[in-house]
Amino acid sequence: MTAVEVDAYVLDTLMADLVGHDRQPSAFLVYLYLWRRTHGSGHSDAQVSLLDVAAGTGLSKRAVQGALGWLAKRDSFRSSGRA
């Protein structure tokens, strides 16, 4: 298994904001999943489906949709919206 470095901001600030303050732990899981598929893999973007994210996080498709909406509201990610 490959080790992945995570920015301190993700663990020190974003986790507390999303899980503690916003009460959106699913948004934090989705953020980590997307971060791993992009920055954690050396890429600037990734093409993933809702089902990919759901399978990768253990969340339902609906929970992933809600988490993505929350992250978009916080300007924490950008979606191309392509299917």
N, C-alpha and C positions, 0 to 999 in steps of 0.2 A: 504494500500500500504506500502511496506517495504522500509525503507530508505537504501541507499547504499552509502558507503564512497568511494570516488574516490581519488586516489593519486594526490597530488598537481602537480606533473610532467605532468599528463594528461591534466590538465586545464591550467597550467601556461606555459608549453613549447610545448607539442605536438600539442595542438589546434592552437597556433600561427604559428607553423611550417607548419602544414598540410593545414590550412585554409588560413592563410595570405601569407606565403612565397611560399609554393608549389601550392597554389590555387586548393586544392583538398578537398573541404569540405565533399564530399562523403566518402573519405578515413577516415576522422575523425568520421563520423557517423558509419561506418562499424567497426572501431576500438572500439568505445564505445559499440556497440552491442556485439561484441565478448568478450570484457572485462567483460561485465555484465554476459555473459553466462559462463565465466570461473572464474576469480578472484572475481568478484562481487557476485558469488554464492558459493564461497569456493571450487571451482574445479580447477584442473591444466589444464584440457583440456575439449573440448566440441565437439560433433559431430553435425554439422548443415549443411544444404544444401544451395545452392545459393538462392533457393526459400524462405527458412526460413529467411535468412538474408535480402532478398529483402522485404519480408512482414514485418519484424521487424523494418526496417529502413524507409520504404516508398520509397525506391529507385527501379529502374528497375533492372532486372537480369544483364543486360549489364553494368549498372553503378556499381553494386556490383563487377562484374568481374574486371572492371577497377580499382576499389578501392583496391581490394585484390592484384592485380598486383603491384600497387603503394606501398602498405604496405609491400609486400614481397621485393620489391626493397630497401626499407628503413630498412629491417630486423626487422620490427615491429611485425611480427607474423610468425608462422610456420604452414604449412599445411601438413597433412599426404598424401593428394592427393587421398585418398580412396573414392570410389563412393558408 
